[in-house]
């Protein structure tokens, strides 16, 4: 499936399941997958970190600002549900390094070069 099609599938699923999430409640990755599976059976490829306000990976650099953001990464396998269009304020991290900043729901800064550099540095090790 093409990446953009996959994203729209997730967004469609979210519209059907968003009432299953409780605002500011922490969820494990497994709990999120179980909720998504109420719409898409046997869907295990969900990466909650792809839908975080405060996390980014190199594959999301180009469309991060337009993506659906739902969670705040709390710790490994734990995500706080904030919902879409939340007035998030906080840092954006890639490989545990600050690469950007949200302020009141707007991205003030996103250092795409630093993300790419971090990723290249990881590959060199």
N, C-alpha and C positions, 0 to 999 in steps of 0.2 A: 504494500500500500504506500502511496506517495505521502511524504511527511505532512503536507498541507491537508490532505484528505484525513489523515489520522488525527490531526489537531481538531478538525471540524467534527469528527466523530466524538471526541472527548467533550467538546463544547456542547454537542447535542445531548450526550449522556448527562452532562452536568445539569442542563435545564430540567431533565426528568428527575434527578436525584437530589437537587440542592436542598430540598426541605428535610432530607435525612441528616444533614449536618447541623450541629449546634454551634452557634457563634462563640468563638474563643475557647472552644473545647479542643483538647489535644487528642489526636488520633494516631494510631500506629499505621505503618504502611499497609499491613494486612487488613486492618479495619477499613481503610480507604478502598483497597481492592475489593473487599467483600461488598461494600456499598455500591461500587461501580458494577460489580457482577449482578446486581439486581436488574441492570439494564443490558449489560453485555456479559453473557455467560462465559466462564472460563477465561476471562481477561486477566492475565497476570503480568502483562508488560507495562502496566501503569507505573510511571515514575512520579510520585508526588513532588519530588524536588523540581521537576519541570514546570510545576504550577505554583512555585514559591515566589513571594515578593523578594526574599532576601538571599536567594541562591540562583546561580546561573551556571550553565555549562557551555562549552565552546560551540556546541551545535545550535544553541539558542541565541547566539550573539546578534544575528541580523534582524530577528523579529521579536526580541525580548520585550520591547516596549508595547508591542501590539498583542502579545500573548495573553491568554487567560491566566490571571494570578488569583489563587485561592487560599494559599497556606503561607504560614511562616515556619521555616525550618527551626526546630527547637533543639533537637539532638538526633543522633543516629536513629533512624526509623520512627521518629516522632515529629508530628507536624501539628501546628495550631491552625484551626480553620478560621479564616477571617472573611472569606467570601470575595466575590468579584467587586471591583471598583472601591475597595476599602481605602480609606485615607491613610495609607501606610506611611510611617516615618521610620527610617532605619537604613542600615548599610546593606549593600548587595555584595555577596561574597562569591568568589570562585577559588576553589582549592584552599579555603580558609584564609584568603587574602581579600581585603576590601578593594573592590573594583568599581564601586558606584554608590549612589545614595538616592533614596526616596525621601521626599519631604511632602507630607500632607497629600499623599496619593499621586504625586508627580515625580518622575525621575529627573533629578537635578543634574546628575552626572553618571555616565557609564563609560568606563575606560576600556573600549573594545581591544585596543592594542595590548593592554596589560593582560587581558583574558587570553588572547592568542599567545602572548609571550609565556604566561604561566603554563599553558598547555604544552608548548614546545619544550620548555624546561623540564616538564614531567617526562616527556618522551625521551629526552636525552639521558635521563638517569637510569 
